[in-house]
Amino acid sequence: MAKLRYAEALNIALREEMTRDPSVFLFGEDIGTYGGVFKVSKGLLEEFGDQRVRDTPISEQALTAMAVSAAMTGTRPVLEIMYADFLPLSLDALVNQASIYEYIWKEKVQMPFVLRTQGGGGAGAGAQHSKALDVLVAHIPGLQVVAPVTPADARGLLKAAIRDPRPVIFLEHKLLYNMRGEVDLDSEGLVEIGKARTVQPGTDVSIFATSKMVIDAEKAAELLAKDGISAEVIDLRSLRPLDLGAIKASIAKTNHAVVVNEGWRFCGYAAELSATIMDHAFDELDAPVERVTLPDMPIPYSETLEASVLPNAEKIAAAAKKTLA
């Protein structure tokens, strides 16, 4: 086992898949000579050359359309969009091409490409560089959306995403890149897309979280334990497809649910997750589902104000107590 940073685990996954499959190539803004704004692609240009690691101009709309075309014609592109805030520029290619071409062409066309991007607040990056737009892409049938939180899952899910024949949106969080964790480099380490992970078992309340919010949920569970409350923390890992089996099994044990997502509250991913729980596990619930999200507002540039609006352990613990009450 190796102790790696999240960014290092992603770098290793890219290197392993590029070595395994010569049709895999990377492109995006500053990913080559600079090694990526978060150094995820550091050293890959020197190792694989500028035909497989390509720096591009700033044009997210054009780049996503290029990824679609490249995937259709037999390669496996991995596109990096520097900030998730710019995903709206990619939506035309995602909504009108990537997500539907397999359907339109009766499965004669495959779309094996990965779009990597990072989002989320907590770094004082302001309203234009701190959004969590998970729901924007998870809303689209035909796209898969994953959001690993541990270095091991970052490596395993990225490898699985690159090998998948369908498009995968790979969501990272800017505060995770320097997080360290154990990674078994002696194994393939593949993580199945659509499989949730039980972070810790519990009996009183289930907390379902995504991305960096999983870490806050773990801290909330520690706070709740001091009050004698046993919280089960579930890392969804995959936003679409969703592991309904894991969600239902957890609620069957605890009969209470809290959902946590860093996106906005209105029409957000937490709203969809709450509705899904009501659709599939209503009979198991003893109280309404509680949501912990970002308020419906831009993220402040001031770090003090930013911290006050972001979901955190204290807000999650309070929501758990509310549903238990």
HELIX and SHEET records of a PDB file:
HELIX    1   1 TYR A    6  ARG A   20  1                                  15    
HELIX    2   2 LEU A   44  PHE A   48  1                                   5    
HELIX    3   3 GLU A   60  MET A   72  1                                  13    
HELIX    4   4 ALA A   84  SER A   90  5                                   7    
HELIX    5   5 LEU A   91  ALA A   93  1                                   3    
HELIX    6   6 LEU A   94  ALA A   98  3                                   5    
HELIX    7   7 TYR A  101  ILE A  104  1                                   4    
HELIX    8   8 ASP A  134  ALA A  138  1                                   5    
HELIX    9   9 PRO A  151  ARG A  163  1                                  13    
HELIX   10  10 MET A  213  LYS A  226  1                                  14    
HELIX   11  11 LEU A  244  THR A  254  1                                  11    
HELIX   12  12 TYR A  269  ALA A  281  1                                  13    
HELIX   13  13 PHE A  282  GLU A  284  5                                   3    
HELIX   14  14 GLU A  303  VAL A  309  1                                   7    
HELIX   15  15 ALA A  313  LEU A  324  1                                  12    
SHEET    1   A 2 ALA A   2  ARG A   5  0                                        
SHEET    2   A 2 ARG A 180  VAL A 183 -1                                        
SHEET    1   B 7 VAL A  53  ASP A  55  0                                        
SHEET    2   B 7 VAL A  24  GLY A  28  1                                        
SHEET    3   B 7 ARG A  76  ILE A  81  1                                        
SHEET    4   B 7 VAL A 114  GLY A 119  1                                        
SHEET    5   B 7 VAL A 168  HIS A 173  1                                        
SHEET    6   B 7 GLN A 144  VAL A 146  1                                        
SHEET    7   B 7 SER A 238  ARG A 240 -1                                        
SHEET    1   C 5 ARG A 197  GLN A 200  0                                        
SHEET    2   C 5 ALA A 231  ASP A 235 -1                                        
SHEET    3   C 5 VAL A 205  ALA A 209  1                                        
SHEET    4   C 5 ALA A 257  TRP A 264  1                                        
SHEET    5   C 5 GLU A 290  LEU A 294  1                                        
END                                                                             
